[in-house]
Amino acid sequence: MSGEAISSSILLIGAAVGAAFLIAAILPAIFSAGDTFGTVAHSADSKMKTDFRIVNTYASTSPNVTVWMKNVGANRLSIYDIQKSDIFYTKNTGQVTSLTYPDGFGYALTDSSNNGYWDIGETLQVSVKSPTITDGDQIYFSFTTPNGVRRTTTFSTNV
């Protein structure tokens, strides 16, 4: 009878130790998977809430192209996000150029509060430093935020 008690207790201790090893191996994997899903969900949520529209364009035979965009999403963007944004630009040639801040483009916000954000409802004015434009040029402009939201337009010179 004592032999059965000893073997039962050894089996019970072995089962407890085995369960502890199993939990120690599986729980970190479950937690890291949860972190990954949380990160993906946050990224998708941020992208869905970010929206803007190109409301006006202007290009003449001067070297600058100006595009106005309005933030119509549920997210505000910081000026650092604007500075990290990509602009893809071409005129007539079909060879698209990627422009970066401050060498390729500049911007101004209609931000009366000067809080450092492109708030909901505010207009962003982007000026592309372009080579000389001639009358009748077709201009392709695409603005992409760091989280991947993109708006594109094609327009011609304004005379």
Salt bridges, closest charged atoms under 4 A:
ASP45 OD2 - LYS49 NZ 3.66
ASP51 OD1 - ARG53 NH1 3.05
ASP51 OD1 - ARG151 NH2 2.47
ASP119 OD1 - ARG76 NH1 3.62
ASP137 OD2 - LYS91 NZ 3.66
